[in-house]
Amino acid sequence: AWLDDDAALYLFFSNTKDLKLITRTVDEDTACKRSIEVSRAGLHIALFAKSEARDALMIKAREIEAQFPRLFLGVDSSERPLCAAALPDLMDEESGVRKHVRCVFADVQIADLRASASSVGPSLTLEHAALASHGRSLMEFHRRHRFCGHCGSQTVSQHGGGRRICMNHPEYAEREPTRAHPVCDGMVFPRSDPVVIAAVLNADRSHVLVGRGKRFPKGMYSVLAGFMEHGESVEDAVRREVFEESGIRVGRVEYDSSQPWPFPYSLMIGCIAYVAENVPHAEHITLDVTELDDAQWIPVSSLQALLEQAARTPAAELAASAASLWLPPPSAIANRLIQRAAQIASSTTPRSQQ
């Protein structure tokens, strides 16, 4: 019912591998006249009113709907349903814009959420960034679970995208099982993959560990991160990841904060970690060259200047510059963890007594 509500607002994604966000740049007066909600910080995101979205929803082919169903994301402060959908994958070669998008909507653009997340002074408000993240993660989940992991049959979306169910499931099939179509209990729900990310302080709290990933832009360094394994605690995952990538032995680990990351649907669990005490060579870096290009201890005294640089200069400019070392932007949890580590290092009160 929410998906068909006339008051619904729709967030659209391109039907491509990277699920880019379809946006428009409009002024606030136009937005008010069209009942379009836009971000106040740059007007980069648009929620299309159902009356505007109707034509786009009608041209969605059956195979597109099966792969990218319409999704219910929640309601806004005015109790209007917030929904997401993907548009058919037709490209206008001359303009580089989806043909159906051009046919249905005016003044649209296609935005890369990953690039937006790397901008300075986030191009999206926190509310809209969260909505876009939710929509992209859920869209990605449905694309990756089109077939049942139990019997291989197709799955279908239910409950506004809240789950996918096997077409042989009794709740869906409503028929007697046969050899060709046995009963299957396949049902899968959207999930988040946990990733640990940690700022590591050395023994005397004078340095923070950073590394350069293989796919990082030129000069970018960040704190170390990795997926959790089954049966691991957050603390053990931090210790293992840091040791595997850098050879550093970590002792105490403390949770700090978290951040969703919709590529494809991860949850970054941010921690502050401390080098293990009374362990010989615990701070010696032994690089895993399959994971990192480099890792080094940065003096805490130099962090403030690096953090200020990250706050005022777009990542794309830093990557194109001669800067040999720069940090992720303030919108990234890595930046927040580095800030927190710097605060701890500069505090005269031991962390254990805070």
TAWOGI-V958840 format. One line per field, one symbol per residue. burial: 1 if it has 16 or more other ideal C-beta (glycine too) atoms within 10 Angstrom, else 0. A space follows every 10 residues. Layout:
burial: ???
This chain:
burial: 0110000111 1111100011 1111010000 1001011110 0111111111 0110011001 0001001111 1110000001 1111111110 0000001101 1001100101 1010011111 0111100110 1111111111 1100100100 1010111001 1001111110 0110000000 0001011101 0101111111 1100101111 1110010011 1111110100 0101101111 1110111111 0111010111 1100111111 1111110000 0110101000 1100101101 0010011011 0000100100 0000111110 1111111111 1101100000 0000
